[in-house]
Amino acid sequence: MIPIIILQAQAPGSGISFYVMIGLMIVIFYFFMIRPQQKKTKDQKKFVDEIKKGDLVVTIGGAHGRVAEIEGDTLILEFERGARIKFSKSSVSMDSTKAANSAKPTA
């Protein structure tokens, strides 16, 4: 009697549709979650590598300054009245810098 109940619990074709559904979930997860994150990481790395002396940048903490020097993985930002602070290159925010530079009026 127990084997009959087990056989009745399985619907025909449910094994294949289960694997197809899992496969579709993985593909959707990749295209909506993993791929955009990889693209954003690549764009941030490219932005940080292209920073040069004289650029106006904004750090993740919100400090606005001009790049005075670049030393390997660090940069020195110059603020008003000559104040200079050393930051890691990874602390520069790409989104905030682009927003701050686009908001400034051009002369």
MOPAC internal coordinates of N, CA, C and O (Angstrom, degrees):
PM7 1SCF
backbone

  N    0.0000 0     0.00 0     0.00 0    0    0    0
  C    1.4438 1     0.00 0     0.00 0    1    0    0
  C    1.5309 1   111.47 1     0.00 0    2    1    0
  O    1.2310 1   119.26 1   142.19 1    3    2    1
  N    1.3084 1   119.02 1   -37.81 1    3    2    1
  C    1.4613 1   122.06 1   179.91 1    5    3    2
  C    1.5286 1   111.20 1   -63.93 1    6    5    3
  O    1.2310 1   117.41 1   136.11 1    7    6    5
  N    1.3467 1   122.53 1   -43.89 1    7    6    5
  C    1.4638 1   120.40 1   178.84 1    9    7    6
  C    1.5249 1   112.77 1   -60.64 1   10    9    7
  O    1.2310 1   119.42 1   148.74 1   11   10    9
  N    1.3053 1   118.71 1   -31.26 1   11   10    9
  C    1.4591 1   121.38 1   179.56 1   13   11   10
  C    1.5280 1   109.85 1   -68.12 1   14   13   11
  O    1.2310 1   119.71 1   139.33 1   15   14   13
  N    1.3132 1   118.16 1   -40.67 1   15   14   13
  C    1.4673 1   122.06 1   179.44 1   17   15   14
  C    1.5257 1   110.76 1   -65.39 1   18   17   15
  O    1.2310 1   120.34 1   140.00 1   19   18   17
  N    1.3333 1   116.96 1   -40.00 1   19   18   17
  C    1.4638 1   120.65 1   179.70 1   21   19   18
  C    1.5187 1   110.08 1   -65.21 1   22   21   19
  O    1.2310 1   119.64 1   136.85 1   23   22   21
  N    1.3338 1   118.30 1   -43.15 1   23   22   21
  C    1.4529 1   121.25 1  -179.98 1   25   23   22
  C    1.5160 1   111.66 1   -65.90 1   26   25   23
  O    1.2310 1   119.60 1   146.20 1   27   26   25
  N    1.2991 1   118.38 1   -33.80 1   27   26   25
  C    1.4483 1   121.65 1  -179.52 1   29   27   26
  C    1.5372 1   111.75 1   -73.45 1   30   29   27
  O    1.2310 1   119.99 1   155.30 1   31   30   29
  N    1.3249 1   117.62 1   -24.70 1   31   30   29
  C    1.4547 1   120.97 1  -178.34 1   33   31   30
  C    1.5260 1   112.27 1   -72.21 1   34   33   31
  O    1.2310 1   120.07 1   155.96 1   35   34   33
  N    1.3467 1   117.48 1   -24.04 1   35   34   33
  C    1.4560 1   120.58 1  -179.08 1   37   35   34
  C    1.5231 1   109.85 1   -91.54 1   38   37   35
  O    1.2310 1   120.92 1   -55.09 1   39   38   37
  N    1.3082 1   115.84 1   124.91 1   39   38   37
  C    1.4580 1   120.30 1   177.35 1   41   39   38
  C    1.5202 1   108.87 1   -84.07 1   42   41   39
  O    1.2310 1   119.34 1   -34.25 1   43   42   41
  N    1.3134 1   118.86 1   145.75 1   43   42   41
  C    1.4708 1   120.41 1  -179.76 1   45   43   42
  C    1.5294 1   110.90 1   -65.87 1   46   45   43
  O    1.2310 1   120.50 1   -45.76 1   47   46   45
  N    1.3308 1   116.65 1   134.24 1   47   46   45
  C    1.4542 1   121.63 1   178.59 1   49   47   46
  C    1.5124 1   114.79 1    80.77 1   50   49   47
  O    1.2310 1   119.02 1  -177.79 1   51   50   49
  N    1.3065 1   119.47 1     2.21 1   51   50   49
  C    1.4594 1   120.37 1  -176.91 1   53   51   50
  C    1.5215 1   112.44 1   -71.39 1   54   53   51
  O    1.2310 1   119.38 1   154.42 1   55   54   53
  N    1.3163 1   118.79 1   -25.58 1   55   54   53
  C    1.4655 1   121.85 1   179.83 1   57   55   54
  C    1.5129 1   111.72 1   -65.91 1   58   57   55
  O    1.2310 1   120.16 1   134.29 1   59   58   57
  N    1.3100 1   117.29 1   -45.71 1   59   58   57
  C    1.4592 1   121.20 1  -178.49 1   61   59   58
  C    1.5335 1   110.56 1   -68.90 1   62   61   59
  O    1.2310 1   120.01 1   135.35 1   63   62   61
  N    1.3059 1   117.58 1   -44.65 1   63   62   61
  C    1.4668 1   119.44 1  -178.77 1   65   63   62
  C    1.5287 1   111.70 1   -65.28 1   66   65   63
  O    1.2310 1   120.35 1   148.38 1   67   66   65
  N    1.3153 1   116.94 1   -31.62 1   67   66   65
  C    1.4641 1   120.81 1   176.87 1   69   67   66
  C    1.5280 1   110.08 1   -63.12 1   70   69   67
  O    1.2310 1   120.36 1   132.85 1   71   70   69
  N    1.3421 1   116.92 1   -47.15 1   71   70   69
  C    1.4607 1   120.29 1  -178.83 1   73   71   70
  C    1.5265 1   111.85 1   -68.37 1   74   73   71
  O    1.2310 1   120.24 1   144.91 1   75   74   73
  N    1.3233 1   117.14 1   -35.09 1   75   74   73
  C    1.4608 1   120.36 1   176.36 1   77   75   74
  C    1.5234 1   109.90 1   -64.80 1   78   77   75
  O    1.2310 1   120.00 1   137.34 1   79   78   77
  N    1.3165 1   117.61 1   -42.66 1   79   78   77
  C    1.4594 1   121.43 1   179.87 1   81   79   78
  C    1.5341 1   111.40 1   -65.16 1   82   81   79
  O    1.2310 1   120.02 1   138.54 1   83   82   81
  N    1.3138 1   117.56 1   -41.46 1   83   82   81
  C    1.4662 1   121.29 1   176.92 1   85   83   82
  C    1.5310 1   109.75 1   -63.41 1   86   85   83
  O    1.2310 1   120.26 1   137.25 1   87   86   85
  N    1.3315 1   117.10 1   -42.75 1   87   86   85
  C    1.4638 1   121.05 1   178.39 1   89   87   86
  C    1.5168 1   111.67 1   -61.62 1   90   89   87
  O    1.2310 1   119.82 1   137.21 1   91   90   89
  N    1.3243 1   117.95 1   -42.79 1   91   90   89
  C    1.4584 1   121.40 1   177.82 1   93   91   90
  C    1.5251 1   111.34 1   -64.42 1   94   93   91
  O    1.2310 1   120.05 1   141.66 1   95   94   93
  N    1.3079 1   117.52 1   -38.34 1   95   94   93
  C    1.4641 1   120.48 1   178.46 1   97   95   94
  C    1.5265 1   110.89 1   -63.78 1   98   97   95
  O    1.2310 1   120.32 1   140.47 1   99   98   97
  N    1.3300 1   117.00 1   -39.53 1   99   98   97
  C    1.4670 1   121.09 1   179.37 1  101   99   98
  C    1.5239 1   110.23 1   -66.29 1  102  101   99
  O    1.2310 1   119.89 1   137.26 1  103  102  101
  N    1.3296 1   117.82 1   -42.74 1  103  102  101
  C    1.4655 1   121.50 1   179.44 1  105  103  102
  C    1.5247 1   110.61 1   -64.04 1  106  105  103
  O    1.2310 1   120.30 1   135.12 1  107  106  105
  N    1.3190 1   117.04 1   -44.88 1  107  106  105
  C    1.4631 1   121.16 1   178.99 1  109  107  106
  C    1.5271 1   110.52 1   -63.27 1  110  109  107
  O    1.2310 1   120.14 1   136.70 1  111  110  109
  N    1.3285 1   117.35 1   -43.30 1  111  110  109
  C    1.4581 1   121.82 1   178.35 1  113  111  110
  C    1.5305 1   110.20 1   -59.84 1  114  113  111
  O    1.2310 1   120.19 1   138.21 1  115  114  113
  N    1.3375 1   117.25 1   -41.79 1  115  114  113
  C    1.4642 1   120.81 1  -179.74 1  117  115  114
  C    1.5254 1   111.08 1   -63.20 1  118  117  115
  O    1.2310 1   120.07 1   131.10 1  119  118  117
  N    1.3460 1   117.47 1   -48.90 1  119  118  117
  C    1.4596 1   120.37 1  -174.64 1  121  119  118
  C    1.5232 1   113.84 1   -74.05 1  122  121  119
  O    1.2310 1   119.44 1   154.47 1  123  122  121
  N    1.3189 1   118.67 1   -25.53 1  123  122  121
  C    1.4640 1   120.08 1  -178.37 1  125  123  122
  C    1.5204 1   114.08 1  -102.00 1  126  125  123
  O    1.2310 1   119.47 1   165.03 1  127  126  125
  N    1.3132 1   118.62 1   -14.97 1  127  126  125
  C    1.4624 1   120.11 1  -177.15 1  129  127  126
  C    1.5345 1   112.46 1  -121.86 1  130  129  127
  O    1.2310 1   119.68 1   124.63 1  131  130  129
  N    1.2994 1   118.22 1   -55.37 1  131  130  129
  C    1.4603 1   121.76 1  -171.20 1  133  131  130
  C    1.5266 1   111.67 1   -75.93 1  134  133  131
  O    1.2310 1   119.90 1   131.00 1  135  134  133
  N    1.3135 1   117.80 1   -49.00 1  135  134  133
  C    1.4616 1   121.43 1  -176.32 1  137  135  134
  C    1.5343 1   113.23 1   -62.12 1  138  137  135
  O    1.2310 1   118.77 1   133.18 1  139  138  137
  N    1.3364 1   119.96 1   -46.82 1  139  138  137
  C    1.4719 1   118.78 1   177.76 1  141  139  138
  C    1.5303 1   113.01 1   -61.89 1  142  141  139
  O    1.2310 1   120.20 1   144.50 1  143  142  141
  N    1.3398 1   117.22 1   -35.50 1  143  142  141
  C    1.4588 1   120.41 1   179.12 1  145  143  142
  C    1.5249 1   110.80 1   -66.91 1  146  145  143
  O    1.2310 1   120.47 1   140.28 1  147  146  145
  N    1.3347 1   116.70 1   -39.72 1  147  146  145
  C    1.4596 1   119.90 1   177.54 1  149  147  146
  C    1.5341 1   110.60 1   -64.26 1  150  149  147
  O    1.2310 1   120.11 1   140.13 1  151  150  149
  N    1.3245 1   117.40 1   -39.87 1  151  150  149
  C    1.4645 1   121.55 1   179.08 1  153  151  150
  C    1.5266 1   110.86 1   -64.92 1  154  153  151
  O    1.2310 1   120.47 1   137.49 1  155  154  153
  N    1.3266 1   116.70 1   -42.51 1  155  154  153
  C    1.4644 1   120.56 1   179.18 1  157  155  154
  C    1.5300 1   110.96 1   -64.06 1  158  157  155
  O    1.2310 1   120.10 1   138.85 1  159  158  157
  N    1.3199 1   117.42 1   -41.15 1  159  158  157
  C    1.4614 1   122.06 1   178.44 1  161  159  158
  C    1.5236 1   110.58 1   -63.55 1  162  161  159
  O    1.2310 1   120.38 1   138.45 1  163  162  161
  N    1.3391 1   116.88 1   -41.55 1  163  162  161
  C    1.4553 1   121.29 1   179.10 1  165  163  162
  C    1.5289 1   110.83 1   -65.29 1  166  165  163
  O    1.2310 1   119.90 1   138.24 1  167  166  165
  N    1.3325 1   117.80 1   -41.76 1  167  166  165
  C    1.4612 1   121.71 1   178.52 1  169  167  166
  C    1.5279 1   111.26 1   -64.90 1  170  169  167
  O    1.2310 1   119.64 1   139.77 1  171  170  169
  N    1.3304 1   118.28 1   -40.23 1  171  170  169
  C    1.4684 1   122.15 1   178.85 1  173  171  170
  C    1.5255 1   110.33 1   -63.94 1  174  173  171
  O    1.2310 1   120.27 1   137.09 1  175  174  173
  N    1.3409 1   117.08 1   -42.91 1  175  174  173
  C    1.4595 1   120.47 1   179.69 1  177  175  174
  C    1.5314 1   110.58 1   -64.37 1  178  177  175
  O    1.2310 1   120.29 1   138.59 1  179  178  177
  N    1.3395 1   117.04 1   -41.41 1  179  178  177
  C    1.4628 1   120.97 1   178.09 1  181  179  178
  C    1.5287 1   110.49 1   -62.86 1  182  181  179
  O    1.2310 1   120.51 1   137.95 1  183  182  181
  N    1.3387 1   116.62 1   -42.05 1  183  182  181
  C    1.4684 1   121.22 1   178.93 1  185  183  182
  C    1.5226 1   110.95 1   -61.03 1  186  185  183
  O    1.2310 1   120.48 1   133.31 1  187  186  185
  N    1.3244 1   116.70 1   -46.69 1  187  186  185
  C    1.4707 1   121.02 1  -178.44 1  189  187  186
  C    1.5273 1   110.39 1   -64.66 1  190  189  187
  O    1.2310 1   120.11 1   141.19 1  191  190  189
  N    1.3438 1   117.40 1   -38.81 1  191  190  189
  C    1.4677 1   120.11 1   179.99 1  193  191  190
  C    1.5289 1   112.17 1   -68.29 1  194  193  191
  O    1.2310 1   119.85 1   154.12 1  195  194  193
  N    1.3376 1   117.90 1   -25.88 1  195  194  193
  C    1.4643 1   121.49 1  -177.45 1  197  195  194
  C    1.5300 1   113.75 1   -91.36 1  198  197  195
  O    1.2310 1   119.53 1  -179.51 1  199  198  197
  N    1.3292 1   118.51 1     0.49 1  199  198  197
  C    1.4663 1   120.79 1   178.69 1  201  199  198
  C    1.5269 1   108.38 1   -66.14 1  202  201  199
  O    1.2310 1   120.84 1   -46.21 1  203  202  201
  N    1.3299 1   116.00 1   133.79 1  203  202  201
  C    1.4599 1   120.14 1   179.78 1  205  203  202
  C    1.5350 1   109.84 1  -132.49 1  206  205  203
  O    1.2310 1   121.56 1   -11.93 1  207  206  205
  N    1.2941 1   114.62 1   168.07 1  207  206  205
  C    1.4615 1   120.93 1  -179.14 1  209  207  206
  C    1.5263 1   109.76 1   -59.87 1  210  209  207
  O    1.2310 1   120.86 1   -46.23 1  211  210  209
  N    1.3429 1   115.96 1   133.77 1  211  210  209
  C    1.4552 1   121.87 1   178.96 1  213  211  210
  C    1.5262 1   114.03 1    97.13 1  214  213  211
  O    1.2310 1   119.59 1   168.92 1  215  214  213
  N    1.3284 1   118.39 1   -11.08 1  215  214  213
  C    1.4691 1   121.01 1   178.81 1  217  215  214
  C    1.5223 1   111.11 1   -70.47 1  218  217  215
  O    1.2310 1   120.96 1   -37.16 1  219  218  217
  N    1.3320 1   115.77 1   142.84 1  219  218  217
  C    1.4674 1   120.94 1   172.39 1  221  219  218
  C    1.5188 1   107.47 1   -88.15 1  222  221  219
  O    1.2310 1   120.39 1   -53.36 1  223  222  221
  N    1.3347 1   116.86 1   126.64 1  223  222  221
  C    1.4626 1   121.22 1  -178.11 1  225  223  222
  C    1.5221 1   110.45 1  -133.45 1  226  225  223
  O    1.2310 1   121.65 1   -16.83 1  227  226  225
  N    1.3406 1   114.44 1   163.17 1  227  226  225
  C    1.4581 1   122.06 1   175.88 1  229  227  226
  C    1.5256 1   106.81 1  -125.68 1  230  229  227
  O    1.2310 1   120.37 1   -49.73 1  231  230  229
  N    1.3286 1   116.90 1   130.27 1  231  230  229
  C    1.4595 1   119.91 1   178.75 1  233  231  230
  C    1.5234 1   110.24 1   -81.96 1  234  233  231
  O    1.2310 1   121.11 1   -10.47 1  235  234  233
  N    1.3082 1   115.49 1   169.53 1  235  234  233
  C    1.4657 1   120.97 1   178.60 1  237  235  234
  C    1.5304 1   109.91 1   -61.55 1  238  237  235
  O    1.2310 1   120.16 1   148.52 1  239  238  237
  N    1.3196 1   117.31 1   -31.48 1  239  238  237
  C    1.4571 1   122.00 1   178.81 1  241  239  238
  C    1.5143 1   114.09 1   -78.21 1  242  241  239
  O    1.2310 1   120.19 1   172.32 1  243  242  241
  N    1.3455 1   117.23 1    -7.68 1  243  242  241
  C    1.4517 1   120.47 1   176.45 1  245  243  242
  C    1.5092 1   114.84 1    99.71 1  246  245  243
  O    1.2310 1   119.27 1  -172.58 1  247  246  245
  N    1.3311 1   118.99 1     7.42 1  247  246  245
  C    1.4625 1   121.46 1   179.11 1  249  247  246
  C    1.5263 1   109.41 1   -79.75 1  250  249  247
  O    1.2310 1   120.63 1   -52.59 1  251  250  249
  N    1.3429 1   116.40 1   127.41 1  251  250  249
  C    1.4594 1   122.70 1   178.54 1  253  251  250
  C    1.5232 1   108.27 1  -100.26 1  254  253  251
  O    1.2310 1   120.38 1   -48.93 1  255  254  253
  N    1.3219 1   116.88 1   131.07 1  255  254  253
  C    1.4548 1   119.10 1   178.60 1  257  255  254
  C    1.5100 1   112.12 1  -163.42 1  258  257  255
  O    1.2310 1   121.06 1    -4.19 1  259  258  257
  N    1.3226 1   115.59 1   175.81 1  259  258  257
  C    1.4641 1   123.10 1   178.97 1  261  259  258
  C    1.5262 1   107.51 1  -108.27 1  262  261  259
  O    1.2310 1   120.52 1   -42.28 1  263  262  261
  N    1.3247 1   116.62 1   137.72 1  263  262  261
  C    1.4650 1   121.21 1  -179.79 1  265  263  262
  C    1.5243 1   108.34 1   -70.02 1  266  265  263
  O    1.2310 1   120.51 1   -60.57 1  267  266  265
  N    1.3370 1   116.63 1   119.43 1  267  266  265
  C    1.4570 1   121.97 1   179.95 1  269  267  266
  C    1.5264 1   111.29 1   -95.70 1  270  269  267
  O    1.2310 1   120.43 1   140.27 1  271  270  269
  N    1.3365 1   116.78 1   -39.73 1  271  270  269
  C    1.4629 1   121.79 1  -179.44 1  273  271  270
  C    1.5237 1   109.15 1  -148.20 1  274  273  271
  O    1.2310 1   121.48 1   -26.95 1  275  274  273
  N    1.3301 1   114.77 1   153.05 1  275  274  273
  C    1.4657 1   120.77 1   174.73 1  277  275  274
  C    1.5178 1   107.11 1  -125.09 1  278  277  275
  O    1.2310 1   120.97 1   -53.18 1  279  278  277
  N    1.3456 1   115.76 1   126.82 1  279  278  277
  C    1.4681 1   121.90 1  -178.48 1  281  279  278
  C    1.5273 1   108.52 1  -130.72 1  282  281  279
  O    1.2310 1   119.99 1   -90.79 1  283  282  281
  N    1.3070 1   117.63 1    89.21 1  283  282  281
  C    1.4631 1   120.89 1   178.93 1  285  283  282
  C    1.5159 1   111.60 1    66.21 1  286  285  283
  O    1.2310 1   120.94 1    62.86 1  287  286  285
  N    1.3471 1   115.81 1  -117.14 1  287  286  285
  C    1.4639 1   120.85 1  -179.72 1  289  287  286
  C    1.5189 1   112.90 1   -92.19 1  290  289  287
  O    1.2310 1   119.98 1  -173.06 1  291  290  289
  N    1.3254 1   117.64 1     6.94 1  291  290  289
  C    1.4622 1   120.43 1   178.92 1  293  291  290
  C    1.5244 1   109.55 1  -121.68 1  294  293  291
  O    1.2310 1   121.55 1   -19.78 1  295  294  293
  N    1.3087 1   114.65 1   160.22 1  295  294  293
  C    1.4473 1   120.03 1   174.60 1  297  295  294
  C    1.5189 1   108.46 1  -140.89 1  298  297  295
  O    1.2310 1   121.07 1   -27.15 1  299  298  297
  N    1.3103 1   115.56 1   152.85 1  299  298  297
  C    1.4571 1   121.36 1   179.00 1  301  299  298
  C    1.5196 1   107.26 1  -107.06 1  302  301  299
  O    1.2310 1   121.40 1   -58.12 1  303  302  301
  N    1.3423 1   114.93 1   121.88 1  303  302  301
  C    1.4554 1   120.50 1   178.35 1  305  303  302
  C    1.5151 1   109.30 1   -97.76 1  306  305  303
  O    1.2310 1   121.51 1   -40.44 1  307  306  305
  N    1.3034 1   114.72 1   139.56 1  307  306  305
  C    1.4580 1   121.09 1   177.71 1  309  307  306
  C    1.5265 1   108.14 1  -107.78 1  310  309  307
  O    1.2310 1   121.16 1   -51.22 1  311  310  309
  N    1.3121 1   115.40 1   128.78 1  311  310  309
  C    1.4595 1   122.00 1  -179.38 1  313  311  310
  C    1.5180 1   109.00 1  -107.55 1  314  313  311
  O    1.2310 1   120.44 1     6.87 1  315  314  313
  N    1.3193 1   116.77 1  -173.13 1  315  314  313
  C    1.4629 1   120.43 1   178.16 1  317  315  314
  C    1.5251 1   110.95 1   -58.58 1  318  317  315
  O    1.2310 1   121.46 1   -29.33 1  319  318  317
  N    1.3059 1   114.81 1   150.67 1  319  318  317
  C    1.4690 1   123.36 1   177.17 1  321  319  318
  C    1.5242 1   112.85 1    60.90 1  322  321  319
  O    1.2310 1   120.38 1  -154.95 1  323  322  321
  N    1.3163 1   116.87 1    25.05 1  323  322  321
  C    1.4625 1   120.23 1   172.99 1  325  323  322
  C    1.5155 1   116.52 1    80.57 1  326  325  323
  O    1.2310 1   119.26 1  -173.89 1  327  326  325
  N    1.3019 1   119.02 1     6.11 1  327  326  325
  C    1.4675 1   119.81 1   178.06 1  329  327  326
  C    1.5165 1   109.26 1   -66.78 1  330  329  327
  O    1.2310 1   120.65 1   -44.84 1  331  330  329
  N    1.3362 1   116.36 1   135.16 1  331  330  329
  C    1.4649 1   121.70 1  -178.49 1  333  331  330
  C    1.5171 1   109.25 1  -128.11 1  334  333  331
  O    1.2310 1   121.16 1   -47.63 1  335  334  333
  N    1.3290 1   115.39 1   132.37 1  335  334  333
  C    1.4637 1   121.03 1  -179.76 1  337  335  334
  C    1.5213 1   108.67 1  -133.39 1  338  337  335
  O    1.2310 1   120.93 1   -40.09 1  339  338  337
  N    1.3393 1   115.82 1   139.91 1  339  338  337
  C    1.4636 1   121.16 1   179.63 1  341  339  338
  C    1.5324 1   109.65 1   -89.81 1  342  341  339
  O    1.2310 1   120.63 1   -49.13 1  343  342  341
  N    1.3382 1   116.41 1   130.87 1  343  342  341
  C    1.4617 1   123.06 1   178.94 1  345  343  342
  C    1.5216 1   109.34 1  -127.98 1  346  345  343
  O    1.2310 1   121.11 1   -23.38 1  347  346  345
  N    1.3061 1   115.48 1   156.62 1  347  346  345
  C    1.4539 1   121.32 1   170.67 1  349  347  346
  C    1.5221 1   108.20 1   -76.77 1  350  349  347
  O    1.2310 1   119.99 1   -34.75 1  351  350  349
  N    1.3314 1   117.63 1   145.25 1  351  350  349
  C    1.4615 1   120.40 1   179.65 1  353  351  350
  C    1.5280 1   111.12 1   -60.76 1  354  353  351
  O    1.2310 1   120.35 1   147.97 1  355  354  353
  N    1.3132 1   116.94 1   -32.03 1  355  354  353
  C    1.4654 1   120.14 1  -177.90 1  357  355  354
  C    1.5210 1   112.64 1   -70.54 1  358  357  355
  O    1.2310 1   120.05 1   169.07 1  359  358  357
  N    1.3363 1   117.51 1   -10.93 1  359  358  357
  C    1.4607 1   119.60 1   179.99 1  361  359  358
  C    1.5266 1   112.70 1   -87.84 1  362  361  359
  O    1.2310 1   119.99 1  -178.87 1  363  362  361
  N    1.3300 1   117.63 1     1.13 1  363  362  361
  C    1.4587 1   121.15 1   177.96 1  365  363  362
  C    1.5289 1   108.11 1   -85.89 1  366  365  363
  O    1.2310 1   120.94 1   -51.58 1  367  366  365
  N    1.3155 1   115.81 1   128.42 1  367  366  365
  C    1.4610 1   121.46 1  -178.08 1  369  367  366
  C    1.5225 1   110.47 1   -92.08 1  370  369  367
  O    1.2310 1   120.81 1   -59.80 1  371  370  369
  N    1.3229 1   116.06 1   120.20 1  371  370  369
  C    1.4573 1   120.90 1  -179.48 1  373  371  370
  C    1.5259 1   111.34 1   -65.58 1  374  373  371
  O    1.2310 1   120.11 1   133.00 1  375  374  373
  N    1.3266 1   117.40 1   -47.00 1  375  374  373
  C    1.4591 1   121.53 1  -176.94 1  377  375  374
  C    1.5255 1   111.60 1   -64.22 1  378  377  375
  O    1.2310 1   120.06 1   134.14 1  379  378  377
  N    1.3198 1   117.48 1   -45.86 1  379  378  377
  C    1.4677 1   121.13 1  -178.77 1  381  379  378
  C    1.5247 1   111.35 1   -66.59 1  382  381  379
  O    1.2310 1   120.30 1   141.93 1  383  382  381
  N    1.3240 1   117.04 1   -38.07 1  383  382  381
  C    1.4593 1   120.54 1   179.92 1  385  383  382
  C    1.5215 1   110.41 1   -65.44 1  386  385  383
  O    1.2310 1   120.26 1   135.24 1  387  386  385
  N    1.3208 1   117.11 1   -44.76 1  387  386  385
  C    1.4717 1   119.89 1   179.45 1  389  387  386
  C    1.5248 1   110.59 1   -64.50 1  390  389  387
  O    1.2310 1   120.06 1   140.21 1  391  390  389
  N    1.3173 1   117.48 1   -39.79 1  391  390  389
  C    1.4662 1   121.10 1   179.46 1  393  391  390
  C    1.5297 1   110.84 1   -65.93 1  394  393  391
  O    1.2310 1   120.24 1   137.20 1  395  394  393
  N    1.3294 1   117.16 1   -42.80 1  395  394  393
  C    1.4615 1   120.83 1  -178.76 1  397  395  394
  C    1.5300 1   110.81 1   -68.13 1  398  397  395
  O    1.2310 1   119.87 1   140.87 1  399  398  397
  N    1.3371 1   117.85 1   -39.13 1  399  398  397
  C    1.4615 1   120.55 1  -179.59 1  401  399  398
  C    1.5314 1   112.00 1   -72.04 1  402  401  399
  O    1.2310 1   120.00 1   148.60 1  403  402  401
  N    1.3161 1   117.60 1   -31.40 1  403  402  401
  C    1.4738 1   119.55 1   179.31 1  405  403  402
  C    1.5372 1   111.60 1   -78.51 1  406  405  403
  O    1.2310 1   119.97 1   156.69 1  407  406  405
  N    1.3315 1   117.66 1   -23.31 1  407  406  405
  C    1.4561 1   121.14 1  -179.25 1  409  407  406
  C    1.5231 1   112.86 1   -80.85 1  410  409  407
  O    1.2310 1   120.48 1   161.45 1  411  410  409
  N    1.3358 1   116.70 1   -18.55 1  411  410  409
  C    1.4697 1   119.49 1  -179.06 1  413  411  410
  C    1.5321 1   110.32 1   -74.74 1  414  413  411
  O    1.2310 1   120.44 1   -45.27 1  415  414  413
  N    1.3118 1   116.77 1   134.73 1  415  414  413
  C    1.4698 1   119.64 1   177.78 1  417  415  414
  C    1.5215 1   110.03 1   -70.50 1  418  417  415
  O    1.2310 1   120.45 1   -38.42 1  419  418  417
  N    1.3146 1   116.75 1   141.58 1  419  418  417
  C    1.4410 1   119.84 1   178.29 1  421  419  418
  C    1.5231 1   109.83 1   -90.40 1  422  421  419
  O    1.2310 1   120.88 1   -35.20 1  423  422  421
  N    1.3278 1   115.91 1   144.80 1  423  422  421
  C    1.4698 1   120.80 1  -176.66 1  425  423  422
  C    1.4961 1   111.71 1   -91.45 1  426  425  423
  O    1.2310 1   120.10 1   180.00 1  427  426  425

